[in-house]
Amino acid sequence: MILRGGGYSSRRLLLWMPLWYVAATWKLARRAARTDEVVMAMDFEGALPAAVAGRLRGHRFIYNCRDNVSMRYRLPRYAKRILDWVDGRVMKRASAVIFPDEVRVPADPPRGAVIIPNAAPEVIVAGTPDPSVLTVYAMGNLRRDRGIALLLDAAAEVEGCRVLAAGKCRDAELASRVSAEADYRGVLAPADALALCGEADVVFTFYEPGLEINRRAVSNKWADAMMAGRPVLINEEVEKARWVVENKIGYASAYDRNELVRTLREIARNRDDAKARGARGRRLWESGHRWDVMEERIVALIEQARSPAASL
Protein backbone atom coordinates (compact mmCIF):
# COMPACT_ATOMS: atom_id res chain seq x y z
CA MET A 1 0.00 0.00 0.00
CA ILE A 2 1.45 3.37 -1.05
CA LEU A 3 -1.22 5.80 0.12
CA ARG A 4 -4.82 5.59 1.29
CA GLY A 5 -7.53 7.88 2.64
CA GLY A 6 -8.26 10.22 -0.28
CA GLY A 7 -11.87 9.16 -0.65
CA TYR A 8 -13.79 8.83 -3.90
CA SER A 9 -14.60 11.82 -6.13
CA SER A 10 -14.23 14.11 -3.13
CA ARG A 11 -12.59 17.49 -2.59
CA ARG A 12 -10.05 15.73 -0.41
CA LEU A 13 -8.58 14.32 -3.62
CA LEU A 14 -7.39 17.81 -4.57
CA LEU A 15 -4.83 17.36 -1.79
CA TRP A 16 -4.40 13.60 -1.98
CA MET A 17 -3.57 13.32 -5.68
CA PRO A 18 -0.39 15.45 -5.54
CA LEU A 19 0.64 13.43 -2.48
CA TRP A 20 -0.01 10.25 -4.44
CA TYR A 21 2.18 11.33 -7.35
CA VAL A 22 5.04 12.20 -5.00
CA ALA A 23 4.69 9.02 -2.92
CA ALA A 24 4.36 6.68 -5.93
CA THR A 25 7.29 8.30 -7.74
CA TRP A 26 9.46 8.13 -4.62
CA LYS A 27 8.61 4.46 -4.04
CA LEU A 28 9.59 3.52 -7.60
CA ALA A 29 12.62 5.79 -7.78
CA ARG A 30 14.11 4.28 -4.61
CA ARG A 31 14.46 0.97 -6.44
CA ALA A 32 17.06 0.26 -9.05
CA ALA A 33 15.64 -0.94 -12.36
CA ARG A 34 15.86 -4.70 -13.01
CA THR A 35 16.26 -6.22 -16.43
CA ASP A 36 13.53 -8.79 -15.72
CA GLU A 37 11.01 -6.27 -14.38
CA VAL A 38 8.33 -4.22 -16.14
CA VAL A 39 5.99 -1.87 -14.28
CA MET A 40 2.31 -2.21 -15.26
CA ALA A 41 1.09 1.35 -14.73
CA MET A 42 -2.68 1.70 -14.51
CA ASP A 43 -4.00 4.94 -15.98
CA PHE A 44 -2.31 8.33 -15.78
CA GLU A 45 -2.10 8.10 -11.98
CA GLY A 46 0.26 5.14 -12.29
CA ALA A 47 1.95 6.08 -15.56
CA LEU A 48 3.20 9.54 -14.55
CA PRO A 49 5.16 8.24 -11.52
CA ALA A 50 6.43 5.34 -13.65
CA ALA A 51 7.62 7.73 -16.37
CA VAL A 52 9.43 10.01 -13.90
CA ALA A 53 10.98 7.09 -12.03
CA GLY A 54 11.93 5.54 -15.36
CA ARG A 55 13.75 8.70 -16.37
CA LEU A 56 15.62 8.70 -13.06
CA ARG A 57 16.33 4.97 -12.64
CA GLY A 58 15.65 3.35 -16.00
CA HIS A 59 12.43 1.50 -15.13
CA ARG A 60 10.51 0.14 -18.11
CA PHE A 61 6.75 0.38 -17.93
CA ILE A 62 3.56 -0.40 -19.82
CA TYR A 63 0.90 2.32 -19.68
CA ASN A 64 -2.49 0.61 -19.30
CA CYS A 65 -4.78 3.50 -20.24
CA ARG A 66 -8.26 2.47 -19.15
CA ASP A 67 -9.65 6.02 -18.86
CA ASN A 68 -7.93 8.88 -20.70
CA VAL A 69 -7.24 11.48 -18.03
CA SER A 70 -8.29 14.63 -19.92
CA MET A 71 -11.65 13.08 -20.88
CA ARG A 72 -12.72 12.47 -17.30
CA TYR A 73 -13.31 16.08 -16.27
CA ARG A 74 -15.04 19.20 -17.55
CA LEU A 75 -11.94 21.31 -18.17
CA PRO A 76 -11.23 24.61 -19.91
CA ARG A 77 -9.78 24.05 -23.37
CA TYR A 78 -6.33 25.27 -22.36
CA ALA A 79 -6.24 22.93 -19.35
CA LYS A 80 -7.26 19.99 -21.50
CA ARG A 81 -4.49 20.80 -23.99
CA ILE A 82 -1.88 20.95 -21.22
CA LEU A 83 -3.07 17.67 -19.73
CA ASP A 84 -3.12 16.01 -23.17
CA TRP A 85 0.44 17.24 -23.79
CA VAL A 86 1.70 15.83 -20.47
CA ASP A 87 -0.17 12.57 -21.07
CA GLY A 88 1.33 12.35 -24.56
CA ARG A 89 4.86 12.78 -23.17
CA VAL A 90 4.19 10.00 -20.64
CA MET A 91 2.92 7.71 -23.41
CA LYS A 92 6.07 8.31 -25.45
CA ARG A 93 8.20 7.01 -22.58
CA ALA A 94 6.17 3.79 -22.23
CA SER A 95 7.27 0.51 -23.77
CA ALA A 96 3.65 0.05 -24.86
CA VAL A 97 0.31 1.78 -24.30
CA ILE A 98 -2.79 -0.38 -23.91
CA PHE A 99 -6.19 1.04 -24.89
CA PRO A 100 -9.48 -0.86 -24.44
CA ASP A 101 -10.87 0.28 -27.79
CA GLU A 102 -10.15 2.43 -30.85
CA VAL A 103 -12.45 5.18 -29.52
CA ARG A 104 -9.92 5.85 -26.73
CA VAL A 105 -6.82 6.15 -28.94
CA PRO A 106 -5.63 9.77 -29.35
CA ALA A 107 -5.70 11.41 -32.78
CA ASP A 108 -1.90 11.15 -32.81
CA PRO A 109 -1.41 7.57 -31.58
CA PRO A 110 1.65 6.90 -29.43
CA ARG A 111 4.36 4.49 -30.52
CA GLY A 112 3.49 1.08 -29.19
CA ALA A 113 -0.27 1.66 -29.01
CA VAL A 114 -2.10 -1.66 -28.60
CA ILE A 115 -5.83 -2.41 -28.46
CA ILE A 116 -6.71 -5.03 -25.85
CA PRO A 117 -10.49 -5.03 -25.32
CA ASN A 118 -12.15 -5.56 -21.97
CA ALA A 119 -12.86 -9.23 -21.43
CA ALA A 120 -14.70 -11.47 -19.01
CA PRO A 121 -13.69 -14.84 -17.56
CA GLU A 122 -15.91 -17.88 -17.83
CA VAL A 123 -18.25 -17.93 -14.83
CA ILE A 124 -21.19 -20.25 -14.23
CA VAL A 125 -24.21 -17.96 -14.13
CA ALA A 126 -26.70 -18.43 -11.30
CA GLY A 127 -30.41 -18.93 -11.93
CA THR A 128 -32.58 -18.03 -14.90
CA PRO A 129 -34.81 -15.02 -15.67
CA ASP A 130 -38.28 -15.01 -14.14
CA PRO A 131 -40.67 -15.22 -17.12
CA SER A 132 -43.36 -13.29 -15.23
CA VAL A 133 -41.27 -10.08 -15.02
CA LEU A 134 -38.67 -8.19 -17.05
CA THR A 135 -35.45 -8.17 -15.02
CA VAL A 136 -32.96 -5.40 -15.76
CA TYR A 137 -29.59 -5.86 -14.04
CA ALA A 138 -27.49 -2.86 -12.98
CA MET A 139 -24.11 -3.69 -11.44
CA GLY A 140 -20.85 -2.01 -10.51
CA ASN A 141 -20.86 1.71 -9.76
CA LEU A 142 -24.46 2.59 -8.96
CA ARG A 143 -24.22 6.32 -9.64
CA ARG A 144 -26.46 9.00 -11.07
CA ASP A 145 -24.13 9.52 -14.01
CA ARG A 146 -24.40 5.79 -14.74
CA GLY A 147 -28.17 6.13 -15.09
CA ILE A 148 -29.37 4.17 -12.07
CA ALA A 149 -31.86 6.88 -11.00
CA LEU A 150 -33.11 7.11 -14.59
CA LEU A 151 -33.58 3.33 -14.65
CA LEU A 152 -35.56 3.35 -11.39
CA ASP A 153 -37.82 6.11 -12.75
CA ALA A 154 -38.41 4.27 -16.03
CA ALA A 155 -38.94 0.84 -14.45
CA ALA A 156 -41.68 2.29 -12.24
CA GLU A 157 -43.66 3.09 -15.40
CA VAL A 158 -43.26 -0.34 -16.99
CA GLU A 159 -45.64 -2.98 -15.71
CA GLY A 160 -43.81 -6.08 -14.49
CA CYS A 161 -40.35 -4.54 -14.65
CA ARG A 162 -37.89 -5.47 -11.92
CA VAL A 163 -34.53 -3.80 -11.31
CA LEU A 164 -31.85 -6.16 -9.99
CA ALA A 165 -28.81 -4.33 -8.60
CA ALA A 166 -25.43 -5.14 -7.11
CA GLY A 167 -22.53 -2.83 -6.39
CA LYS A 168 -21.44 0.26 -4.51
CA CYS A 169 -23.69 3.31 -4.17
CA ARG A 170 -21.92 6.16 -2.39
CA ASP A 171 -24.79 8.65 -2.67
CA ALA A 172 -26.84 8.16 0.52
CA GLU A 173 -30.11 9.42 -0.97
CA LEU A 174 -29.69 7.32 -4.10
CA ALA A 175 -28.66 4.28 -2.04
CA SER A 176 -31.92 4.57 -0.10
CA ARG A 177 -33.88 4.54 -3.38
CA VAL A 178 -31.96 1.55 -4.71
CA SER A 179 -32.62 -0.42 -1.52
CA ALA A 180 -36.31 0.45 -1.58
CA GLU A 181 -37.11 0.20 -5.29
CA ALA A 182 -34.74 -2.49 -6.58
CA ASP A 183 -33.81 -6.03 -5.66
CA TYR A 184 -30.48 -4.92 -4.20
CA ARG A 185 -27.95 -7.66 -3.43
CA GLY A 186 -25.25 -5.45 -1.92
CA VAL A 187 -21.56 -5.27 -2.81
CA LEU A 188 -20.54 -8.64 -4.21
CA ALA A 189 -17.28 -10.27 -5.19
CA PRO A 190 -16.70 -9.82 -8.95
CA ALA A 191 -17.40 -13.47 -9.75
CA ASP A 192 -20.64 -13.41 -7.74
CA ALA A 193 -21.79 -10.18 -9.40
CA LEU A 194 -21.04 -11.71 -12.79
CA ALA A 195 -22.89 -14.93 -11.93
CA LEU A 196 -25.95 -12.88 -11.07
CA CYS A 197 -26.35 -12.04 -14.78
CA GLY A 198 -28.16 -15.38 -14.98
CA GLU A 199 -31.24 -13.87 -13.33
CA ALA A 200 -31.39 -10.98 -15.80
CA ASP A 201 -33.15 -10.49 -19.12
CA VAL A 202 -30.88 -7.56 -20.00
CA VAL A 203 -27.79 -5.87 -18.51
CA PHE A 204 -28.04 -2.10 -18.04
CA THR A 205 -25.04 0.04 -19.11
CA PHE A 206 -25.99 3.72 -19.33
CA TYR A 207 -23.55 6.65 -19.18
CA GLU A 208 -24.60 10.29 -18.72
CA PRO A 209 -23.44 11.83 -22.03
CA GLY A 210 -22.30 15.21 -20.68
CA LEU A 211 -18.72 13.99 -20.16
CA GLU A 212 -16.47 13.00 -23.05
CA ILE A 213 -15.25 9.91 -21.17
CA ASN A 214 -18.87 8.73 -20.91
CA ARG A 215 -19.57 9.29 -24.60
CA ARG A 216 -16.47 7.20 -25.30
CA ALA A 217 -17.32 4.62 -22.65
CA VAL A 218 -15.91 1.11 -23.03
CA SER A 219 -17.72 -0.87 -20.36
CA ASN A 220 -16.50 -4.06 -18.73
CA LYS A 221 -20.18 -4.96 -18.36
CA TRP A 222 -20.52 -5.53 -22.11
CA ALA A 223 -18.09 -8.45 -21.94
CA ASP A 224 -19.78 -9.65 -18.74
CA ALA A 225 -23.17 -9.72 -20.45
CA MET A 226 -21.75 -11.41 -23.55
CA MET A 227 -20.16 -14.16 -21.44
CA ALA A 228 -23.47 -14.70 -19.62
CA GLY A 229 -25.45 -14.78 -22.87
CA ARG A 230 -27.48 -11.68 -21.97
CA PRO A 231 -28.13 -8.62 -24.17
CA VAL A 232 -26.89 -5.21 -23.09
CA LEU A 233 -28.94 -2.02 -22.84
CA ILE A 234 -26.82 1.00 -23.75
CA ASN A 235 -27.66 4.66 -24.33
CA GLU A 236 -27.28 5.73 -27.94
CA GLU A 237 -25.12 8.76 -27.12
CA VAL A 238 -22.24 6.36 -26.34
CA GLU A 239 -20.08 5.90 -29.45
CA LYS A 240 -19.98 2.11 -29.06
CA ALA A 241 -23.79 1.91 -29.14
CA ARG A 242 -23.52 1.53 -32.91
CA TRP A 243 -21.30 -1.53 -32.41
CA VAL A 244 -23.86 -3.07 -30.04
CA VAL A 245 -26.72 -2.48 -32.47
CA GLU A 246 -24.81 -3.56 -35.60
CA ASN A 247 -23.77 -6.84 -33.93
CA LYS A 248 -27.32 -7.30 -32.59
CA ILE A 249 -26.10 -8.09 -29.09
CA GLY A 250 -28.29 -5.58 -27.31
CA TYR A 251 -30.47 -2.48 -27.44
CA ALA A 252 -29.81 1.26 -27.66
CA SER A 253 -32.01 3.97 -26.17
CA ALA A 254 -31.60 7.70 -25.74
CA TYR A 255 -30.54 8.89 -22.29
CA ASP A 256 -34.13 9.91 -21.59
CA ARG A 257 -36.79 8.45 -19.29
CA ASN A 258 -39.56 8.31 -21.90
CA GLU A 259 -37.30 6.65 -24.47
CA LEU A 260 -36.04 4.20 -21.87
CA VAL A 261 -39.63 3.32 -20.93
CA ARG A 262 -40.40 2.67 -24.60
CA THR A 263 -37.32 0.45 -24.99
CA LEU A 264 -38.07 -1.56 -21.84
CA ARG A 265 -41.61 -2.20 -23.04
CA GLU A 266 -40.26 -3.30 -26.42
CA ILE A 267 -37.91 -5.79 -24.75
CA ALA A 268 -40.72 -7.09 -22.51
CA ARG A 269 -42.95 -7.69 -25.53
CA ASN A 270 -40.36 -9.78 -27.35
CA ARG A 271 -38.38 -11.98 -24.96
CA ASP A 272 -37.35 -14.32 -27.77
CA ASP A 273 -35.54 -11.46 -29.49
CA ALA A 274 -33.72 -10.66 -26.22
CA LYS A 275 -32.63 -14.29 -25.93
CA ALA A 276 -31.38 -14.28 -29.52
CA ARG A 277 -29.36 -11.11 -28.94
CA GLY A 278 -27.88 -12.62 -25.79
CA ALA A 279 -26.92 -15.78 -27.69
CA ARG A 280 -25.19 -13.70 -30.37
CA GLY A 281 -23.26 -11.91 -27.64
CA ARG A 282 -22.16 -15.24 -26.19
CA ARG A 283 -20.89 -16.36 -29.61
CA LEU A 284 -19.00 -13.08 -29.96
CA TRP A 285 -17.46 -13.61 -26.51
CA GLU A 286 -16.41 -17.13 -27.47
CA SER A 287 -14.78 -15.83 -30.66
CA GLY A 288 -12.26 -13.71 -28.78
CA HIS A 289 -13.64 -11.49 -26.00
CA ARG A 290 -12.65 -14.07 -23.37
CA TRP A 291 -10.28 -13.19 -20.54
CA ASP A 292 -7.94 -16.11 -21.28
CA VAL A 293 -7.37 -14.73 -24.80
CA MET A 294 -6.67 -11.20 -23.56
CA GLU A 295 -4.49 -12.51 -20.73
CA GLU A 296 -2.24 -14.20 -23.28
CA ARG A 297 -1.92 -10.95 -25.20
CA ILE A 298 -1.02 -9.02 -22.04
CA VAL A 299 1.59 -11.60 -21.01
CA ALA A 300 3.10 -11.49 -24.52
CA LEU A 301 3.26 -7.68 -24.31
CA ILE A 302 5.05 -7.88 -20.94
CA GLU A 303 7.56 -10.40 -22.31
CA GLN A 304 8.17 -8.14 -25.30
CA ALA A 305 8.81 -5.17 -22.99
CA ARG A 306 11.26 -7.26 -20.92
CA SER A 307 13.32 -8.27 -23.95
CA PRO A 308 16.77 -6.67 -24.39
CA ALA A 309 15.65 -5.10 -27.68
CA ALA A 310 12.93 -3.14 -25.86
CA SER A 311 15.52 -1.23 -23.85
CA LEU A 312 17.47 -0.07 -26.90
Buried (B, 14 or more C-beta within 10 A) or exposed (E): EEBEEBEEEEEEBEEBEEBBBEBBBEEBBEEEBEEEBBBBBBBBBBBBBBBBBBEEEEBBBBBBBBBBBBBBEEBEEEEBEEBBEBBEEBBEBBBBBBBBBBBBBBEEEBEBBBEBBBBBBEBEBEEEBBEEBBBBBBBBEBBEBBBBBBBBBBBEBBEEBBBBBBBEBEBEEBBEBBEEBBBBBEEBEBEBBBBBBBBBBBBBBBBBBEBBBBBBBBBBBBBBBBBBBBBBBBBBBBBBBEBBBEBBBBBBBBBBBEBBBBBBBEBBEEEEBBBBBBBBBBEBBEEEBBBEBBEEBBEEBBEBBBEEEBEE
